[in-house]
């Protein structure tokens, strides 16, 4: 499915954005979902096509599997050994750290570098914590407190974990989820030296930097190599572009190319426009405000306005979420109003109707409150008709 695109086309209030959000929830946290609005691409710092490409890369995930050598266990001992400062002066420095780790199978004592002691201090590791230390990099991860120290409190901020199984020194498969955009950013920012010039350079650098096409190609090569070796797995996510008619001709031309790329996510477009002029042109009219050649590549899903029964169900869910008690007759009445107005209008009626019911000393919203709120407020269609009828009363 990667590289495919669909278009949700329908009038306002037909659930286009809601459907895209439901897709995101269904995919779960492991699959990248990147929502954006068409007008987001216009920036004074970066080209519109660059913003589009960034979001394309955000929507492509990479699941990297690594087998790491780790030391894992409950800390039984943590003793820093101090020596005289070799640079002179009064203070002492830590020469090494003795740490004891315990698992279900046994215990092990390790002599560690002082830099690892700094990591232990930053993670606030103490005796009784369950940690793991990577053998290659020396990075420390605190998993939580050992469940042997569980106290009889009703509420506690600490997270308790069981004592690790197996040996202290073991091989562990670690899975990391990153996006291609994360890799771009990590490689685009030069690390710089420790001298004053480098530091000033990083301070004076503009906040947003464009990633060059050459760098992206290099990253793609490395990613493809990892995939071929079986180290990494590509997870094509979903890029959702709402109000797609806000993009200009330059962006649409770029989308044609981006959709043909080997590394491409599933793209969902949404628009509420009919036949209109393409942004960035003076006279090119097109369906949905999108060029014909791009429309030819995508499947168009027609979104229909909600019926009376659907509106009643949505209203009921919304009322339950907002904890507004509404009786069945009022729901029926609001659904009827919704068929002549819009779903958004009747959803917005809920709160004022509830406030009115409370003023009248009622526990739930009834038909009387719905009728009164409908008389007090106007929906978009009624407002437009009123303006046409009373045009002479308004300034132009």
N, C-alpha and C positions, 0 to 999 in steps of 0.2 A: 504493500500500500504506500510505501514511502514515495514522495514526489507527486502524489495525487492531490487534487484540490477539489473542494466542493464549495458551492455558493448557496447560502441561505437567503432567499429573496422573498420579501413579503412586506406588507404594510407595517407601520409602527405598532408595537404592542402585540405581536404575534409569537413572541417567545424565542426570538433568534438568539439573543445573548444568553437567555436562561438555558437553552438547549446546549450551547457551547460550554457553559459552566457545569452542566450535568455530565457532559462528556469528560471534563477535567476530573470531576469527582469519581467517575466510574473507572478512569484510567489508574487512579491511585497516586501516591506520592513518588513512586519510583520512575514513572514515565513523565518526561518534561512536558509541561503545558505552558505556552507563552502567550498571554492575551495582550493585544495592543489595539489602539484606535488609529484610524487612517491619518488623523491630523498630527499624531505624535512624531511623524517623520520630519516635520519642518523644524529645523533648528538653525541658529545663527552660527554654531560651532562646527557641525558635521553635515555632510551631504545627506539628502534623503535616502539615497540608495545604500549608504553606509549604515544608517539606522535600521533599514530593512534587513540587510545582511546580518547585522548583529542579532536581531530577533530570530532570524532563520537559524543561526548557530546556537542560540539559547534553547531552541526547540529540538535540538539533536543531542541525545545523551550518549554517554560512553560508560559502560560498566566494566571496570578494570578489575580482574582477579589476580591477586598476587599471593604467592606462598611466602610467608615471612617467618624467620626464626625469631621466636619471642621467649622471654622469661615471664611466666605468669604465676601469680600466687598471692596469698595473704601476707602482708608485711609483719614479720615477727620481731625484726630488729632494724634500727636505722641509726647508725653511729657515724658521724663525720669525724675524720682524723685530721687534726690541725697541726701545722708546722710553722716555723718562723717565716715571715715574709721575705722571700729572696731579694726583693727590691729595697729592702731596708725598711725603716719606720717601726712604729710600735705595734701595729695590728698583726694578727696571725691570719694565715690563709688555709683553706681546706685543701689537703693534699689528695685525699681519696675518701670514699664513703663505703662503709661496710653495710650491706643490706641483706636481711634474711627473708626468704620467701618460702611459704608453706602451701602444699596442695594436699589432696587426699592420699597421694602416693608417697610423699616424702617432703623433705626440706632441703634448701640449698642456700649457701651463703655466697654472695657476690661482692667483688671489690670493684667499685665503679669510679669513673672519671669525675672530677669536681663539677664539670659542666652539667652532668646528669643530676647532680645534687641540686643545682639551681632549678632544673625542670621539676624536680620533686617538690621543692619549696613553692614554686609557682602553682603547682597543682594541689598544694596544701595536703600532701600525703603524710599520714601518720601511722603509727603501729595499729594494726587491725583493719587497714584498708586493703581492698583487693585491687592490684594494679597489673599492668603488663608493660614490659620494656622491650622495644624492638632491638634485636641484636645488631642490625646493620647501621641504623641511624641513631640509636640511643634515645629515641623519643619515648616519653612516658605517658601512658594513658591511665587515668584513675577510673575504675569501673564502678566503684561504690564501697560501702562499708561491709565487712564480713557479717553474715547473718548470725554468727555466734555472739555478736555484741548487741543483738536486738533487745531493746528495752521495753518495758511495759507501759509505754506511753500511748495515748489514744491518737495524738497527732505528732508527727515528726517530719522534719525537713529532709532528713537523711534517706538515701536510697540503699537498701540492703540487698546484697547479692550472695549466692551460695559460694562455698569454697570451691575453687577450680579443680576439675578432675585431671587425672593423668600426671605426667612428670612436670617439674618446674620449667625445664628447657624443652620446648616443643616447636613443631612446625605448625603454623596456623594459616588458614586461607582467609585473606582479608579482601572484602569486596568494597570498592569505592565507586560512587556514582558521581560523574562530572559531566558538564556539557562542553561542547566544542568552544563556546564563547569563553568559558572559564580557562580553557587551554590557550585561547587567543590572548586573553588579558594577561595571563601569567607570563607569556613569552614576549608580549608587546612592551611591557614596562622594563626598561633597563634598570638593573640593580644598582649600578653606580658604586663609586668607591666611598671611603670614609672621609676624604678630604673636604675642605670647605667648598671648593668649586662644585663638586658633585652634589653636595647637600643643597647649595643655592640653586643649582639646576633643577633639582626635584621640586623645590619650593616654587620656583617661578614658572614651572611648566603649566600649560593650560590644563584644566580639569579633565577634559575629554580628548582622547587621542584616537586617531583613525588607525585601524589595523590594515597593513598593506596586503594586497592580494598575494604577493610573493610569500609572505609569512603564513598566510592561510593555506597556501598550496603545500608548503613544507610540513605544516601540522597535519594536513590531510594525508600526506605520504607516511608520516609516522603512525597515524591512526590506522591506516590501511595495513601497515606492516604488523601492528599489534593484533589486528583482526585476523590476518592470515596465520599468525603464530598461535592463535587461540587464547592469547593473553587477555584480549578485550572483546567485548560484544557491543555492537551498535544498537542503540535503542531510539528508533525514530519516534519523536514526540509529535505534538500538535501545535501549530502556530495559528492563532485565531486573530484575524484582522477585522475588527468591527468598523462600520462606516467606510467601507472600502472605496466608495465613490469620492472620498476626500483625497485619494492619491492622484498624482498628476501623471502625464504621459510618460515621463522619464522613469517613474517608479514602475508603471505597468510593463514597460519594455524590459526593465531589469527583472521583474517577476517571471517573465517568459523564460529568461535564461536560468534563473535560480531554480525554477521547477524542474528543469532538465538535468540539473546537477546530480551526480551519483549520491552525494550526501545531502539529502533533502528531507524535511519533515512532511507530515500530512498537513496541508494548509486548508483552513476553513475561512472563507470570506462571508461577510454579512452586509447586506445593504437594504434600505427601505425605499430606494429611488426607482422610478420607472424609466422612461425614455428621457435622457437629459444630456447636457453638454459635458464632455470629458474635461476635467479640471486641467488647466495649463494650455488649453486650446480655445480658439474663439468660436469656431463653427462646427466642430466635429461632434455630431449627435450620435449617441449609442445607447443600447438598452443597459439599464442599471449603472450608467456612467462609466462603463468598462469597455475597452477596445474589443472588437469582434474576435480578433485572433486569440486573445486570452480567454474570452468566454467559450471559445471552441474547445479549449483544453479541459474545462472544468464541468463537473456535473452540477446542474442547477436543481436545488431542492425548493419546491414551492411551499411557502409557509402561509397557511390560511388563518383568517381571524377565528378566535374562539367562539364556540356556540354558547347558548344559554346554560346548558348543563356543565360545560367545562368551566365557565366563569364562576358558577356556584361552588364547584369543588375548590377552585383556586382561592376564592374569597374565604371559604371555610378554613383552609390551611393557613391563610394569612391572619385571619382573626384568632386562631388558636396560637399562632406564633407570637402575636402581639398581646395575647391574653385579653381579648375583647369578647365578652359574651354577646352573641347575636342569635336571635331566634330564627326559626326556619322561614317565617313569612317575610322577615326583613331581608334575608339572603335571597329569597325568590324575587322580591321587589328590586333589589340592587342588581341582580342578574338581568332583569328586564331592562333596567336603565342602561346597563352595559351593552346590550345589543344595539341600542340607538346611539350610544356615546362610545367610550373606549374602556378597556379593562383597567388601564392606569387610573382613569378618573374615579371609577367605583372603589378601587383599592384605597385611593386617597380619601374617600368619603368615610371610611371606617372610624378614624380617630375623632373627627368633629362630631360624628353621630353618637359616639360613645360619651364624649364630653357633654353633649346635649342631654343624653339619657340620665347621666349622673346629676345634672342640674335639675332635671324633672323628678329626681328621686327614684329612678328606676335602676334595676340591677343589670338589665341587658338592653341591647339596641333593638327597637321595634320599628314597625312600618312608619309610624308618625315621625320619628326622628329622621328616618331616611328621606321622607317627603320634604321635611323642613330643610334639611341640609341640601337637597337637590334644588330647592327654591332659592337658597342663599347663595350657592356657588354656581359657576358656569363651567361647562366643558369647552374644549377648543372649538368644536363645530358650532355650538350655540353662540359662542362669543363672536365667531367670524360672521354668522348670519346677522347678529345684532349690529355689528359695525357697518355691514352693507345697508341695513335698513335705516340706521341713524347716522349716516355718513356726514350729513350737514352739521351735526353737533360737535364733531371732532375737528381738531386742527390738522392741517396738512403741510 
